[in-house]
């Protein structure tokens, strides 16, 4: 089950690695146990993907703070408090040294970085239908199959890339 739940249920955590032409998806289920407190009840969010980067904005909001504008992830607090039934976005983004991707409850979509620039390539590197192919044995990139799903994920990933600030490195 993909989703975020309270107490003895799970949050999906994914680590994606790219080696050569293979996207390795390592997945673990980690229990999300927010502190007991006023208004926090047991909640399940089926059909959505949560990520470890959602913990920081969630804990800050539960403690009465606000996550910084550059923070990745989304707060789960409104769902935990029963204020909403769904998260704002049903998917999670991930980055590797070679590119970035998005995982929805049904698909995984990945684009490589173009050259040395932090800019996404135009051509899809990996596109999997996780509902039909959970072991990601058949890469749909370039096949023309499921164009609508591919286009939605491509748009979401590019929008996330445009909106996500990058830390500047320097001495």
C-alpha positions in Angstrom: 0.0 0.0 0.0 1.3 3.5 -0.8 0.3 6.1 1.6 0.8 7.8 4.9 -0.8 6.7 8.0 -0.5 7.2 11.7 0.8 4.8 14.4 1.2 1.2 13.3 0.8 1.8 9.7 3.3 3.1 7.1 4.9 5.8 5.1 6.6 4.9 1.9 10.3 5.9 1.6 12.1 5.4 -1.7 15.7 5.6 -2.6 16.2 5.6 -6.3 19.6 4.9 -7.8 20.7 5.2 -11.4 23.5 3.0 -12.7 24.1 2.9 -16.4 20.7 2.3 -18.0 18.9 0.9 -14.9 16.9 2.8 -12.4 17.0 0.8 -9.1 14.1 1.5 -6.8 14.7 0.5 -3.2 11.6 0.9 -1.1 11.1 0.6 2.7 8.1 1.1 4.8 8.7 3.3 7.8 6.1 3.9 10.5 5.0 7.5 10.9 4.3 8.1 14.6 3.5 11.7 15.2 3.2 12.8 18.9 -0.2 12.3 20.5 -1.8 15.6 21.0 -5.0 17.5 20.8 -6.8 16.9 17.5 -4.4 14.3 16.1 -6.1 11.1 15.3 -5.5 8.0 13.3 -5.7 8.8 9.6 -5.0 6.9 6.4 -4.4 8.4 3.0 -4.7 5.6 0.5 -3.7 6.2 -3.1 -1.1 8.8 -2.2 2.7 8.7 -1.9 4.4 10.3 1.1 8.1 10.9 1.6 10.6 11.4 4.4 11.0 15.0 3.3 7.3 15.5 4.4 8.4 14.9 8.0 10.1 18.3 8.6 7.2 20.5 7.4 4.8 18.2 9.3 6.7 18.4 12.6 7.2 22.2 12.3 3.5 22.7 11.6 2.5 20.5 14.5 4.9 22.5 16.8 3.3 25.8 15.7 6.0 26.8 13.2 6.2 27.2 9.5 8.6 25.4 7.2 11.0 27.7 5.3 10.1 28.6 1.7 12.9 26.5 0.3 11.9 23.3 2.2 11.0 20.2 0.2 8.0 18.1 1.0 4.5 18.9 2.2 3.0 19.0 5.6 0.8 16.0 6.6 -0.5 17.9 9.7 -3.9 18.9 8.1 -4.6 15.3 7.3 -3.4 14.1 10.7 -5.7 16.6 12.4 -8.6 15.6 10.2 -8.9 19.0 8.5 -8.5 17.5 5.1 -8.9 14.0 3.6 -6.1 14.3 1.0 -2.7 15.8 0.6 -2.2 18.6 -1.8 -0.1 16.4 -4.1 -0.5 12.7 -4.4 3.1 12.1 -5.5 6.6 12.4 -4.3 9.7 13.8 -6.1 13.2 12.3 -5.8 16.6 13.2 -7.0 19.7 11.3 -7.8 23.2 12.4 -8.9 22.1 11.8 -12.5 18.6 13.4 -12.6 15.2 13.7 -10.9 12.0 11.9 -10.9 8.4 11.7 -9.6 6.6 8.7 -8.2 2.8 8.7 -8.2 0.7 5.9 -6.7 0.7 4.2 -10.1 3.8 5.4 -12.1 7.5 6.3 -11.8 8.9 8.9 -14.2 12.5 10.0 -14.4 14.6 12.5 -16.4 18.4 12.8 -16.5 20.3 16.0 -16.0 21.5 17.5 -19.3 25.3 17.6 -19.3 26.8 19.3 -16.3 24.0 21.8 -16.0 21.2 21.3 -13.4 18.6 21.3 -16.1 16.4 18.3 -17.1 16.8 16.6 -20.4 14.0 16.7 -23.0 13.9 12.9 -23.5 12.4 10.6 -20.9 14.9 8.2 -19.4 12.6 6.0 -17.4 8.8 5.6 -17.3 7.2 2.7 -15.5 3.6 1.6 -14.8 4.1 0.5 -11.2 0.5 -0.8 -10.9 1.0 -3.3 -13.8 4.8 -3.7 -13.5 5.7 -3.3 -9.8 9.3 -4.6 -10.4 9.8 -2.1 -13.2 10.9 -4.6 -15.7 9.5 -2.8 -18.7 10.6 0.7 -19.4 7.8 2.6 -21.3 10.0 5.6 -22.1 9.9 6.2 -25.9 7.3 3.6 -26.6 4.4 6.0 -26.9 2.3 4.0 -24.4 0.3 5.8 -21.7 1.1 9.3 -23.2 -1.4 11.1 -20.9 0.2 9.7 -17.7 3.7 10.4 -19.0 2.7 14.0 -20.0 1.1 14.7 -16.5 4.2 13.4 -14.7 6.6 15.3 -17.0 4.7 18.5 -16.4 4.6 17.9 -12.6 8.4 17.1 -12.5 9.3 20.2 -14.6 7.1 22.5 -12.5 8.7 21.1 -9.3 12.2 21.6 -10.8 11.3 25.2 -11.7 9.8 25.9 -8.3 12.4 24.2 -6.1 15.3 26.4 -5.1 18.8 24.9 -5.1 21.4 25.6 -2.5 24.2 27.6 -3.8 27.7 26.1 -3.2 30.7 28.2 -2.7 33.6 28.9 -0.4 
